[in-house]
Amino acid sequence: MHTLTGTAKLNDVASQTWLTDVLDRIAELPQTRLHELLPWHWKAEREPALAA
């Protein structure tokens, strides 16, 4: 668990927000798209929405 939150912090991602979203979405996401939940992909997906 510490490694997950540490990786999120290293990528300038709010670890609790990221982990909550990942746990909510992971069961519904196909295995081929799990890479989208990595902190750096997750952040890139969210930044345009936050800028709008």
N, C-alpha and C positions, 0 to 999 in steps of 0.2 A: 504494500500500500504506500509506503514511504517513497518508493521509487516512482510510482505513478504521480503522486503529488509533486515530487521533486522535478520530474520531467515537465510537468505543466508549468511550474514556476520558472524553470529555465527558459521556457518559450513564452514568457510573459503572459500567461493565461491564469485566470483566477481558478485555482485548483478545485475548490468546492463547487463552483458553477460548472466547470468542465466535467468533473466526475459525476455530478448529479445528472447532467444531460446524457453522458455516455451510458450510465446505468439505466436510464429511461429508454434509450434507443437501441441498445446492443442486441436485445432479443429479436427485434423486428428487422434488423439490417441483415441482408444476405452476407455470407462469409466473404464474398468477393469485394465487398464495399467496406469491410472493417477498417481499412486504412484511413477512411474518412474521419474516424473517431480519434486518431492520433492528435495530440495537442496542436501541432503546427498546421495540420490540415483543418482542424476544427476552428482555429483562430482565423485562418484565411477565409473560411466560409462565413464567419460571423462578422468580420470587419466591414464589408460593404453594407450589410444591414444596419450596423451601428452608425455608419457615416451618413446614412440617408435621413 
